[in-house]
Amino acid sequence: MSSILETYEAMHRGSSLLAAQARGVFPSGVTHDARAFQPFPVYVQRAAGPRKWDVDGNEYVDYIGGHGALLLGHNRPEVVAAIREALERGTHFGSSHDIEVAWGRQVIDMVPCAERVRFTASGTEATMMALRLARAFTGRERVVKLEEHFHGWHDLVVGRLVGEDQHPHSVGVPEGFYDALTIVPAGDVKALEEALRGRDVAAVILEPTGAHWGTHPLAPSYLREARRLTRETGTLFIMDEVITGFRMAPGGAQERYGIMPDLSSVAKIVAGGLPGGAVVGRADVLEYLELREGDIEWNGKQRISHQGTFNANPVCAAAGLTALRLIAAGGECERADLAAAELVHGLNDLFRRESVPGSAWAVSSMWHMNLGVPAPFPTDVEWDAAEEPRGIEPALMRPLRQALYNHGVDLMGNGGMVSSTHGEREVEDTVRAFEAAVADLRAEGLLA
Ligand SMILES: Cc1ncc(COP(=O)(O)O)c(C=O)c1O
């Protein structure tokens, strides 16, 4: 019987040829760190609903979902029609237009904290803007972020703690840049309280379901404490809802948990599967983007300038507006949540039945797993054990993913994003693929 790797190579010859070409074009042959894969990544040719097909004709249940942008699945007909219609009118006017106004209004109608909106071209730009706004508004420089929480790739948020050193670092960013960044352990209220005590912090930014869309879950009670502490110390509270926005509820995590941040960054779903993002929040904070006629002092020294060639271009605006209206109409978030819950139950039944060391859990339509390590099962769907999840045994990561590709599933990280088009068939196909992958891993002595 051929090994996982041999099967992968035999099933993906077309991808292998494209990867050989790509190596001479892109560093590591890829255009996003998360797409790097050994011995070569799968090259996808088309997608529809919850599925995609590669250049060799293999079919996958897709759990990447456009890196989380596709709550409505691939090619939702209404969104495609809106994009086509916008394309006919022009891709870029370099001018204000009607669709951006309707899109912005739709965001305000859906997101609880959104009194004003400013569109950007990505989530990275949105978190960068939110932090700059917080500094301008508070007159403070320091920012607090949580360990491991991801907010894109701009200079400030790529800082990491290395070893015992409490000063964050990132190659390519001047060291002095990090003098104004404090990284605190996630979930530790005392550490946050300590970091805010000096009342010199402009903002606390975090992912509301925990680092990497809930790979390291964060209790909603921590969010409530963070809201309280920021309010008491004159610090702005920024919920980075680039992933959770319009997914956990039409109004995102802030609606689902009933916690009002001062600012929020959104992206991905907001633009209906095309590029786009936004900073939303309090009018008195977003006011710092306003131009004031004749006020040289304000315009020159106090306001934040903001440009961006593709901000709210009509095609992305049309896709975003249509997607948000569909989500606001109801049912989409619920369907995705339900499919994720059924998947978690299906995988946990399999792991129990086959005595596989591991467990799955989900928060809303984002699911995760432990594998190759002893781990408790959640009581139902969400992680509720006292201990931190342990994730996937590192040595298993690559062969597991290869085996799942061989059996028709495309994972994202240690789990994936579920769309409102995922249903019973996708859950069944995924559980079956896991059953086969577990057998493959065991045959190679990789899994107990
Ligand atoms: C929580 C969070 N914030 C910010 C970003 C950056 O968004 P983008 O990739 O659109 O720049 C991401 C991207 O995955 C994210 O997950």
The ligand as an SDF file (V2000), in Angstrom:
LIG
                    3D

 16 16  0  0  0  0  0  0  0  0999 V2000
   -8.0930   38.8190   13.5280 C   0  0  0  0  0  0  0  0  0  0  0  0
   -7.4150   39.3240   12.2780 C   0  0  0  0  0  0  0  0  0  0  0  0
   -7.0690   40.6000   12.1900 N   0  0  0  0  0  0  0  0  0  0  0  0
   -6.4950   41.1070   11.0910 C   0  0  0  0  0  0  0  0  0  0  0  0
   -6.2270   40.3130   10.0030 C   0  0  0  0  0  0  0  0  0  0  0  0
   -5.5850   40.8750    8.7780 C   0  0  0  0  0  0  0  0  0  0  0  0
   -6.5070   40.9660    7.7380 O   0  0  0  0  0  0  0  0  0  0  0  0
   -6.0260   40.9840    6.2170 P   0  0  0  0  0  0  0  0  0  0  0  0
   -5.5040   39.6360    5.8970 O   0  0  0  0  0  0  0  0  0  0  0  0
   -7.2680   41.3660    5.4480 O   0  0  0  0  0  0  0  0  0  0  0  0
   -4.9770   42.0370    6.1140 O   0  0  0  0  0  0  0  0  0  0  0  0
   -6.5710   38.9580   10.0400 C   0  0  0  0  0  0  0  0  0  0  0  0
   -6.3040   38.0750    8.8870 C   0  0  0  0  0  0  0  0  0  0  0  0
   -6.4930   36.8850    8.8990 O   0  0  0  0  0  0  0  0  0  0  0  0
   -7.1670   38.4420   11.2170 C   0  0  0  0  0  0  0  0  0  0  0  0
   -7.4850   37.1390   11.3240 O   0  0  0  0  0  0  0  0  0  0  0  0
  1  2  1  0
  2  3  1  0
  2 15  2  0
  3  4  2  0
  4  5  1  0
  5  6  1  0
  5 12  2  0
  6  7  1  0
  7  8  1  0
  8  9  2  0
  8 10  1  0
  8 11  1  0
 12 13  1  0
 12 15  1  0
 13 14  2  0
 15 16  1  0
M  END
$$$$
